[in-house]
Amino acid sequence: MILAIDFDETYTRDPQLWDGFVSAAMAKGHRTFCVSARHERQMGEVRDTIGRLIGVEACFGTGGAPKRRFMAEIADTHVDVWIDDAPESVVELPDPDP
C-alpha cells in the first residue's frame, strides 16, 4: 500500500502516535509519504520531524494544490490511503460557479 499522511493538524497532533503507525506500516513494506499543503519553502520542519523517519525525499509540499493531483502529476505516485484532518485538501472541489 502507498500511504500519505498530512502534517499540520494531523501528524502534529500526536507525533508519537503517527511515528509508531508509520514505523509499523513501513516494517510491513508499505510506502509512506508526508503530503502537506505547505509551500516548499515551509517544509523544513516537516523534513526535520517525520522526514527523519520516512526520508526527506518522501515529504512533499503542494503549495496549496490538491494533494491527489499533485502526487499523481508531480510525484508520479498513486496514493492508496490518505490520512488527513482536512480531506477536502486531497481532491479538487467542483467550482460552485461554472
PESULHU-V150871 format. One record per residue. N is the residue number from 1. NEAR is the number of other C-alpha atoms within 12 Angstrom. D_CENTER is the distance of its C-alpha to the mean C-alpha in Angstrom with 1 decimal. Layout:
n=N near=NEAR d_center=D_CENTER
n=N near=NEAR d_center=D_CENTER
This chain:
n=1 near=17 d_center=14.1
n=2 near=23 d_center=10.8
n=3 near=29 d_center=8.0
n=4 near=38 d_center=4.3
n=5 near=44 d_center=3.9
n=6 near=37 d_center=4.1
n=7 near=38 d_center=6.5
n=8 near=26 d_center=9.7
n=9 near=18 d_center=11.8
n=10 near=26 d_center=9.6
n=11 near=30 d_center=9.3
n=12 near=22 d_center=12.2
n=13 near=15 d_center=14.4
n=14 near=16 d_center=15.1
n=15 near=23 d_center=13.8
n=16 near=16 d_center=16.6
n=17 near=15 d_center=15.7
n=18 near=29 d_center=12.1
n=19 near=27 d_center=13.5
n=20 near=17 d_center=16.1
n=21 near=24 d_center=14.0
n=22 near=31 d_center=11.8
n=23 near=22 d_center=15.2
n=24 near=17 d_center=16.9
n=25 near=23 d_center=14.5
n=26 near=21 d_center=14.8
n=27 near=15 d_center=18.5
n=28 near=13 d_center=18.9
n=29 near=13 d_center=17.5
n=30 near=20 d_center=14.2
n=31 near=27 d_center=11.6
n=32 near=39 d_center=8.3
n=33 near=41 d_center=5.3
n=34 near=45 d_center=3.0
n=35 near=50 d_center=2.2
n=36 near=45 d_center=5.1
n=37 near=35 d_center=8.4
n=38 near=25 d_center=10.3
n=39 near=18 d_center=12.8
n=40 near=19 d_center=13.0
n=41 near=15 d_center=15.9
n=42 near=20 d_center=14.0
n=43 near=27 d_center=11.5
n=44 near=21 d_center=14.3
n=45 near=24 d_center=13.6
n=46 near=36 d_center=9.9
n=47 near=26 d_center=11.6
n=48 near=17 d_center=14.5
n=49 near=24 d_center=13.0
n=50 near=40 d_center=10.2
n=51 near=27 d_center=10.8
n=52 near=20 d_center=14.2
n=53 near=29 d_center=13.3
n=54 near=33 d_center=11.0
n=55 near=21 d_center=12.5
n=56 near=22 d_center=12.0
n=57 near=21 d_center=11.8
n=58 near=27 d_center=8.6
n=59 near=37 d_center=6.9
n=60 near=41 d_center=6.7
n=61 near=34 d_center=8.1
n=62 near=30 d_center=9.3
n=63 near=18 d_center=12.3
n=64 near=22 d_center=12.3
n=65 near=26 d_center=12.4
n=66 near=27 d_center=11.3
n=67 near=38 d_center=7.8
n=68 near=36 d_center=9.7
n=69 near=22 d_center=12.4
n=70 near=26 d_center=10.7
n=71 near=31 d_center=9.2
n=72 near=19 d_center=12.7
n=73 near=15 d_center=14.8
n=74 near=17 d_center=13.4
n=75 near=20 d_center=11.7
n=76 near=11 d_center=14.2
n=77 near=24 d_center=11.9
n=78 near=22 d_center=12.2
n=79 near=27 d_center=9.5
n=80 near=19 d_center=11.8
n=81 near=23 d_center=10.2
n=82 near=29 d_center=7.6
n=83 near=31 d_center=7.6
n=84 near=28 d_center=7.8
n=85 near=20 d_center=11.0
n=86 near=19 d_center=11.5
n=87 near=23 d_center=11.3
n=88 near=19 d_center=13.3
n=89 near=26 d_center=10.6
n=90 near=30 d_center=9.4
n=91 near=20 d_center=12.9
n=92 near=16 d_center=15.8
n=93 near=16 d_center=18.4
n=94 near=9 d_center=22.0
n=95 near=6 d_center=24.1
n=96 near=6 d_center=26.5
n=97 near=5 d_center=29.3
n=98 near=5 d_center=29.5
